[in-house]
Amino acid sequence: NICSQQFVIILNQRCFRSTSYIMARNDRHQRITSLLDELNDKQKCRVKNKHGWIYDNEVEVFVRSIPKVELHVHLDGSFDPILLKSHLDRDMELHGEEMSSCVTYDDEVVPPSLFNHIPTHTTLPWDNSKFPVRSQILSAIGSEKSIDPFFALCTCRRDSNNKNSLYEMIKCFEIFVPIVRGNLDLLESLSYDLCKRQKEQNIIYTEVRYCPHLLATNGSFNKTSLDVDPIPVIDAVTRGLRKGQVDFDIIVNQIFCGLSWRPDWSDEIVTLASERTNAYPCAVVGIDIAAGEEHFDSKTYPDLHTAHLGAFQRAQNMGLNVTMHAGEVDYGAGQGTGSENVKTAVEKYNAKRIGHGYRVVQSSSIMEELRNRIVHFEVCPTSSVETGGWDYKSNEPDNVLLESSSNKSRVRKDWKSHPAVTMIKAGLSVGFNSDDPSVFDTSLTWQLRTAICKMELTSDQIVKSMFDSIDASFANDQIKKNLRKRLDKFLFDYRTHLGNPSLHHCIICREED
């Protein structure tokens, strides 16, 4: 029927995957909204897209209405490109004379003051190569009114030839982070905007993570001698989150991130987190190390390893909660390195949760050990494709080679072979997350669609993942109790409304705390 045909078109355009970028296109937004309303009004409207993945109104109602918990979302990876470009456009209007004096958008000829805070280039820490920043931004915002060129710079999904690399993803941050760096009003606004978009997805509890040093004036992925003051950034972000928590009736706590290539910040991250552990609302409930796993390698990177490990051992003595990026990709020594990083994160860094952790499936013994220790894994399906966390291009029999429109071969992903499926079947504690929703042009709601329609997980398994996320969160016992009640109530109402008895065993009777 017409509903099914139009629904397939929308799915192929990836409109559900997008956030404010798609919403800014009013004509498309209006069309999507009306078609979704039509879809939800139709009983048993069930469609299959060209890859055989099935979507229907029952799935859509479920993924949009279930109360969600998100434990792995980066604040800077959530910055809306629409808001960033609007900020730049306003600055350009205020400095019209300066802009008119520019003959070309090039590093050699730029406005004398407007973009001084944006570096001409940055040095990438993993290979010390120069990466142009200012010229790319100026070209994107100056070429036309469309947001498309700027959006392409800020996302990892800009073309089918993406290298599926964590380092390629970090380059996106090198583009847009300088725009906000040290701008406290803008940081406060973007933090508030995160709360708004969490509310729109019915995400009732969030632990948002970021590196305050990176967002501060003089912050950089690569080590410099410049002084960095993270405290004004923390205060600005906290103001935005607290206002958003009140206005949108959600709960948001913070996690401070050290960066793998900045061991000089790690000790202060621990100190700052300990000082704000009880600073509710929006307290700092844990710490992490992000942007690479090189710090696990004591032989190749002894300076990174010693500083980070020492800081986190001090955090253990202080009783701080630890979640850690580990096992996302393999480094250096090759196969097996990622799974060993997961084990090291738990045993030496005292991690109670693992960010990503896909390489743990390389070792059944490590999986069994971490299952017994109830270590929680924060999986991010879309992110795993773009960073290379999931090597779907390996010689799997179900990963079919296709011909793309550009006459270049591409691989159709067999989502049923994703590491998250293996982890769930092995009994590990697993929760779904969006990671960097703006960078990956996605959302937590879309991750659940992927889990059900592509990984072919059941609604029961999704519900269990939500309970696992609640149990693994760094929230206090009372908040966890209230979150469980919210989810239990949804399950009762959902089962009653749809007459779906398959969820009955998910109504878990829990002892009062």
C-alpha positions in Angstrom: 0.0 0.0 0.0 1.0 3.6 -0.2 2.0 3.7 3.4 4.4 0.9 2.9 5.9 2.4 -0.2 6.5 5.8 1.4 7.8 4.2 4.5 10.5 2.3 2.5 11.5 5.6 0.8 12.0 7.2 4.2 14.0 4.3 5.6 16.3 4.4 2.6 16.9 8.1 3.0 18.0 7.4 6.6 15.7 10.0 8.0 15.0 8.2 11.2 18.7 8.1 11.9 19.1 11.8 11.8 18.6 14.3 14.6 18.3 18.1 14.3 20.0 18.1 11.0 17.1 16.5 9.3 14.6 18.3 11.5 15.9 21.6 10.2 14.6 20.7 6.8 11.0 21.7 7.5 9.4 20.3 4.4 10.9 16.8 4.9 10.2 16.9 8.7 6.5 17.6 8.0 6.3 14.8 5.6 8.0 12.3 7.9 5.8 13.3 10.8 2.6 12.8 8.8 3.7 9.5 7.5 4.7 8.2 10.9 1.3 9.2 12.2 -0.3 7.3 9.3 1.9 4.3 10.0 1.0 4.2 13.7 -2.7 4.5 12.8 -2.5 1.5 10.6 -2.8 -1.9 12.2 -0.3 -4.5 11.0 1.5 -2.1 8.6 4.6 -4.2 8.0 7.3 -3.5 5.4 10.5 -5.1 4.3 13.3 -3.0 2.8 15.7 -4.0 0.0 18.0 -5.9 2.4 15.2 -7.9 3.9 15.1 -6.0 7.2 11.5 -5.8 8.5 10.0 -2.7 10.0 6.5 -2.4 11.3 4.3 -0.1 13.4 4.7 -2.4 16.5 8.5 -2.0 16.4 8.2 1.7 15.9 5.8 2.2 18.8 8.1 0.1 21.0 11.4 1.7 20.2 10.0 5.2 20.5 8.0 4.8 23.6 10.2 2.6 25.8 11.8 4.6 28.6 15.5 4.5 27.8 18.8 4.7 29.7 21.9 5.9 28.0 25.3 5.4 29.7 27.7 6.1 26.8 27.1 9.4 25.0 29.8 12.0 24.5 28.8 15.6 25.0 31.1 17.0 22.2 30.0 14.1 19.9 26.4 15.4 20.4 27.0 19.0 19.3 24.3 19.7 16.7 25.9 20.9 13.4 22.9 23.1 12.8 23.6 25.0 16.0 27.3 25.2 15.3 26.8 26.6 11.8 24.2 29.0 13.1 26.8 30.3 15.6 29.3 30.7 12.8 26.8 32.4 10.5 25.9 34.9 13.2 29.6 35.7 13.7 30.0 36.2 10.0 27.1 38.7 9.9 28.5 40.6 12.8 31.9 40.8 11.0 30.6 41.5 7.5 33.3 44.0 6.6 36.1 41.6 7.7 34.6 38.9 5.6 34.2 41.1 2.5 38.0 41.8 2.7 38.8 38.1 2.1 39.7 37.3 -1.4 39.7 33.6 -0.9 39.1 31.1 1.8 42.6 29.9 2.4 44.9 29.7 5.4 46.9 32.6 3.9 44.0 35.0 3.7 41.6 35.1 6.6 39.6 37.6 8.6 42.0 39.3 11.1 39.9 38.4 14.2 36.8 36.4 13.4 38.4 33.0 13.2 41.5 33.5 15.3 40.3 31.0 17.8 40.2 28.3 15.1 43.7 27.0 14.3 45.0 26.9 10.7 45.9 23.3 11.4 46.3 20.8 14.2 48.9 18.1 14.7 47.5 14.6 14.9 49.0 12.8 17.9 49.2 9.3 16.4 51.4 10.2 13.5 52.3 13.9 14.0 50.9 14.8 10.6 49.3 18.3 10.0 45.6 18.4 9.6 44.0 21.6 8.1 41.1 23.0 10.1 40.4 26.6 9.4 40.4 26.4 5.6 38.0 23.5 5.7 35.6 25.3 7.9 35.7 28.5 5.9 35.2 26.6 2.6 32.2 24.8 4.1 30.4 27.8 5.5 31.4 30.3 2.8 30.5 28.3 -0.3 26.8 28.3 0.0 23.8 28.7 2.3 23.3 24.9 2.5 24.5 23.1 5.6 25.5 20.1 3.6 29.2 20.9 3.2 29.6 21.8 6.9 27.6 18.7 7.9 29.9 16.5 5.9 32.9 17.8 7.8 31.3 17.1 11.2 30.1 13.6 10.5 31.8 10.2 9.7 29.1 9.1 7.3 29.7 11.5 4.5 30.5 9.0 1.8 30.7 5.3 1.1 34.5 5.4 0.9 35.0 6.2 4.6 38.0 4.3 6.0 36.1 3.0 9.0 38.8 4.2 11.4 38.8 5.6 14.9 41.4 8.1 13.8 39.3 9.2 10.9 36.4 9.8 13.4 38.6 11.9 15.7 39.4 14.2 12.7 35.7 15.2 12.8 36.2 16.4 16.3 39.3 18.4 15.2 37.0 20.3 12.9 34.1 21.3 15.2 35.6 21.3 18.7 37.7 24.5 18.0 34.5 26.3 17.2 33.2 25.8 20.8 36.5 25.7 22.6 36.5 28.2 25.4 33.1 29.6 24.4 31.2 29.2 27.7 27.9 30.5 26.6 27.8 28.2 23.6 28.9 25.2 25.7 26.1 25.9 28.1 23.6 26.2 25.2 24.8 22.9 23.6 24.6 21.1 26.9 21.0 22.3 27.3 20.3 21.1 23.7 21.5 17.6 24.6 18.9 17.4 27.3 16.2 18.5 24.9 17.1 15.8 22.4 17.3 13.1 25.1 13.8 14.1 26.2 12.6 13.8 22.6 13.7 10.2 22.6 12.2 9.4 26.0 15.7 8.9 27.5 14.9 9.3 31.2 18.4 8.8 32.5 21.8 9.8 30.9 25.4 9.7 31.9 27.1 12.1 29.5 30.8 12.1 29.2 33.4 14.7 28.0 36.9 15.9 28.6 36.7 19.4 30.1 40.3 20.2 29.2 39.7 19.5 25.5 36.8 22.0 25.5 38.8 24.7 27.3 40.9 27.4 25.8 44.2 26.0 24.6 42.8 22.4 24.7 44.1 20.0 22.1 44.3 16.3 21.4 48.1 16.7 21.0 50.3 17.7 24.0 51.3 21.3 24.1 53.0 23.6 26.7 50.0 25.9 26.9 48.0 26.2 30.2 44.5 24.8 30.2 41.8 25.7 32.8 39.0 23.2 32.7 36.9 24.6 35.6 35.0 27.3 33.6 34.0 24.6 31.1 32.8 22.3 33.8 30.7 25.1 35.3 29.2 26.1 32.0 28.3 22.5 31.0 26.8 21.9 34.4 24.7 25.0 34.2 23.3 23.8 30.9 22.6 20.3 32.1 20.9 21.4 35.3 18.6 23.8 33.4 17.8 21.0 30.9 17.2 18.5 33.6 14.6 20.7 35.2 12.9 21.9 32.0 12.7 18.4 30.4 12.1 16.4 33.5 15.0 13.9 33.0 18.1 12.9 35.0 21.6 13.6 33.7 24.8 12.9 35.5 28.4 13.5 34.2 31.5 11.4 33.5 34.8 13.1 33.1 37.1 11.7 30.4 40.8 11.6 30.2 42.3 11.3 26.7 44.7 8.5 25.8 47.2 11.0 24.2 47.0 13.5 27.1 48.5 11.7 30.1 49.3 15.1 31.6 45.5 15.7 32.2 44.7 12.4 33.7 45.6 13.1 37.3 43.7 16.4 37.3 40.6 14.6 35.8 40.6 12.3 38.9 40.9 15.3 41.3 38.1 17.2 39.6 35.8 14.2 39.5 36.4 13.6 43.2 35.6 17.2 44.1 32.2 17.0 42.2 31.1 13.5 43.1 28.3 14.8 45.3 27.6 18.0 43.4 24.0 17.2 42.6 22.1 17.8 40.4 24.2 16.6 37.5 27.0 15.4 39.6 30.2 13.7 38.3 29.6 10.0 38.9 32.6 8.4 37.1 35.7 8.8 35.0 36.9 7.3 31.7 39.8 7.4 29.2 38.7 8.0 25.6 40.1 8.7 22.1 42.2 5.6 21.8 43.7 2.6 23.7 47.4 3.3 23.2 47.8 3.9 27.0 47.3 0.1 27.6 50.5 -0.6 25.7 53.3 -0.1 28.3 56.1 -1.1 25.9 55.3 1.2 23.0 53.8 4.1 25.0 55.3 3.9 28.5 54.7 7.6 29.2 51.0 7.2 28.4 50.6 4.0 30.3 52.4 5.1 33.5 50.6 8.4 33.9 47.1 7.0 33.1 47.4 3.9 35.2 48.8 5.8 38.2 45.9 8.3 38.1 43.3 5.5 37.9 44.9 3.5 40.7 44.6 6.7 42.8 40.9 6.9 41.7 40.4 3.4 42.9 41.7 4.4 46.3 39.3 7.3 46.3 36.4 5.1 45.5 35.6 6.7 42.1 33.5 4.8 39.6 35.4 3.8 36.4 34.1 3.1 32.9 36.7 2.7 30.2 37.0 2.5 26.4 38.6 -0.8 25.7 38.5 -3.5 23.1 37.0 -1.2 20.6 39.6 -1.9 18.0 42.9 -3.8 17.8 46.2 -2.0 18.2 49.8 -2.7 17.4 50.3 -6.4 18.3 47.3 -7.4 16.2 44.6 -10.0 16.9 43.9 -10.5 20.6 45.2 -7.1 21.8 41.6 -5.7 22.1 40.4 -8.5 24.3 43.4 -8.2 26.6 42.8 -4.5 26.9 39.3 -5.2 28.2 40.7 -7.6 30.8 43.4 -5.0 31.7 40.8 -2.2 32.1 38.9 -4.4 34.6 41.8 -5.8 36.5 44.2 -2.9 36.6 42.1 0.2 36.0 39.2 -1.0 38.2 36.6 -0.5 35.4 33.1 -1.7 36.3 31.9 -0.9 32.7 33.5 -1.2 29.3 32.9 1.3 26.5 32.4 -0.8 23.3 34.5 -3.9 24.1 33.7 -5.7 20.8 37.1 -7.5 20.8 36.2 -9.4 23.9 34.5 -12.0 21.7 38.0 -13.1 20.6 38.3 -14.8 23.9 35.6 -17.1 25.3 37.6 -17.4 28.6 37.7 -13.6 29.1 34.0 -13.4 28.2 33.2 -16.0 30.8 35.3 -14.2 33.5 33.6 -10.9 32.8 30.2 -12.4 32.8 30.8 -13.8 36.2 32.1 -10.4 37.4 28.9 -8.7 35.9 31.0 -6.2 33.9 28.7 -4.2 31.8 29.4 -3.4 28.1 28.2 -0.2 26.5 27.7 -1.1 22.9 27.2 1.4 20.1 26.2 -0.4 16.8 26.5 2.5 14.3 29.7 3.7 15.9 31.2 0.2 15.6 30.8 0.4 11.9 32.3 3.8 11.4 35.3 3.3 13.7 36.2 -0.2 12.6 35.1 -1.6 15.9 33.1 -4.2 14.0 35.1 -5.7 11.2 32.1 -6.5 9.0 34.3 -6.6 5.9 36.0 -9.8 7.0 35.4 -13.0 5.1 32.1 -13.9 6.6 29.9 -16.0 4.3 26.8 -13.9 5.0 28.5 -10.6 4.2 27.5 -10.3 0.6 29.6 -8.3 -1.9 27.4 -5.8 -3.7 27.8 -3.2 -6.4 27.3 0.4 -5.4 26.0 3.3 -7.5 29.6 4.5 -7.9 30.5 1.1 -9.5 32.7 0.3 -6.5 32.1 -2.9 -4.6 30.8 -2.7 -1.1 29.9 -5.2 1.6 26.3 -5.7 2.8 26.6 -6.0 6.6 25.3 -9.2 8.3 24.1 -7.5 11.5 23.3 -10.9 13.0 27.0 -11.5 13.3 27.7 -8.3 15.2 29.7 -8.8 18.4 26.9 -7.4 20.4 24.7 -10.4 19.4 27.5 -12.7 20.5 27.9 -10.9 23.8 24.2 -11.0 24.6 24.0 -14.7 23.7 27.0 -15.4 26.0 25.1 -13.8 28.9 27.1 -10.7 29.2 25.5 -7.5 30.6 25.0 -5.3 27.6 23.3 -1.9 27.0 22.8 0.1 23.8 24.1 3.6 23.3 24.6 6.2 20.5 28.2 7.2 21.4 28.5 10.3 19.3 25.0 10.9 17.8 25.8 14.0 15.8 29.1 12.6 14.4 27.5 9.4 13.4 24.2 11.0 12.4 22.2 8.6 14.6 20.3 8.3 17.9 19.7 5.9 20.6 16.3 5.2 19.2 17.8 4.2 15.9 20.2 1.9 17.7 17.2 0.0 19.0 15.7 -0.2 15.6 19.0 -1.7 14.3 19.1 -4.2 17.2 15.5 -5.4 16.5 15.2 -5.2 12.8 18.8 -6.0 11.7 20.4 -7.9 14.5 17.0 -9.7 15.0 17.1 -9.3 18.8 13.8 -9.7 20.5 11.9 -7.0 22.4 12.6 -9.1 25.5 16.4 -8.8 24.9 16.0 -5.1 24.4 14.1 -4.7 27.7 16.8 -6.8 29.5 19.5 -4.5 28.0 17.6 -1.5 29.6 17.5 -3.2 33.0 21.2 -4.1 32.6 22.0 -0.5 31.9 20.0 0.6 35.0 21.8 -1.9 37.2 25.2 -0.8 35.7 24.6 2.9 36.0 26.5 5.0 38.5 23.2 6.4 39.8 22.4 6.1 43.5 20.1 3.3 44.7 17.0 5.4 44.9 17.3 6.6 41.3 17.9 3.1 40.1 14.8 2.0 42.0 12.7 4.7 40.3 14.1 3.9 36.9 13.1 0.3 37.3 9.6 1.3 38.3 9.3 3.5 35.2 10.4 0.6 32.9 8.1 -1.9 34.7 5.1 0.4 34.3 5.9 0.8 30.6 6.0 -3.0 30.1 2.7 -3.5 31.8 1.0 -0.7 29.8 2.6 -1.9 26.5 1.7 -5.5 27.1 -1.9 -4.6 28.0 -2.3 -2.2 25.1 -0.9 -4.5 22.4 -2.0 -7.8 23.9 1.6 -8.9 23.6 2.3 -11.6 26.3 5.8 -12.2 25.1 7.1 -9.5 27.5 5.5 -11.0 30.6 8.7 -12.5 32.0 10.4 -9.1 31.8 8.2 -7.8 34.6 10.8 -8.5 37.2 9.8 -8.6 40.8 12.6 -6.8 42.7 13.1 -6.6 46.4 12.7 -3.2 48.0 16.0 -1.5 48.6 
